[in-house]
Amino acid sequence: MAYLDKALMDALADLALEAGAAIMQHFGRAQASIKADGSPVTLADAQAEAIILPGLARLFPGTPVVAEEAVSAGNIPDTADEFFLVDPLDGTKEFIVGNTDFTVNIGLVNSGRPVAGVIFAPALGRLWVGSETCEVCEAAPGSHIAASRNRHAVKVRPPPEDGLIVVASRSHLNPETQDFIAHLPVAGYRSAGSSLKFCLIAEGEADFYPRLGPTMEWDTCAGHAILLAAGGDMCQPDGRAFLYGKRSAGFLNGGFMAMTDRRLLQKLRA
């Protein structure tokens, strides 16, 4: 599995921090338009992606990049065994209404599996970096990770015996997911937008994130990589591997279960 070394992960983090600065210039006054798929987009999405794409081309020449806004414009590269998935502004709905739960997502796929991910929450000043291991730090938009504060490693926690902390989407909790959650041994809930749900599990603040509705590959890749780096797991609802590179399906995901440990899903089904 092609993990990235610290220097390359830091370079990806700096790209996300730069993109975050562009996003924050529009926070609180963003004007949205509607794309052909019915989802909203802002100038912040476009400007962040315009920073990330040339940065990746410089750092990883020849590696294809599947980026949300480029795909929306019809620019879909041929995906080799290794490619990047980029969501320049995950949680656009949260961003538009002034909530802080939006992120910059950069993920790397190798042989269908996520092997590196960076998530930056510009309004929160929090940055997660994961490949072989997972780290989190405090960083300002437009800064460099070398100037970050409180950088430390994180891992998922063992599932508690007294019930799960379940994390749910703030904007996309559909009836199927609600029904599934209703049958879980739940001790409490955490609500979060964008890919921050994966980060909650990676940091040991939650245990389980079920999603039975559709997402796109650029929505989940970076978070999936960070979760794996923190010792967690993610799979399809039936337990099969959750893979990337579904070009013929337009990079559309099915449902998934993100969790601290695959054995947790087996236990819930017992």
Protein Blocks (a to p, Z undefined) as FASTA:
>chain_A
ZZddfklmmmmmmmmmmmmmmmmmmgopaccdddfkopacdfklmmmmmmmmmmmmmmmg
hiacddfklmmnopacdddfbdcdddfbghklmmmnopabbcddddddeehiafbdcddd
fknopacddfkbccdddddehiafklpghiacdddddddfkbpaddddfklccfklmmmm
mmpccfbdcddehjllmmmmmnopafbdcdfbdcdfklmmmmmmmmmmnopacddfkopa
cdehilknoopacdddddfbfklmmmmmZZ
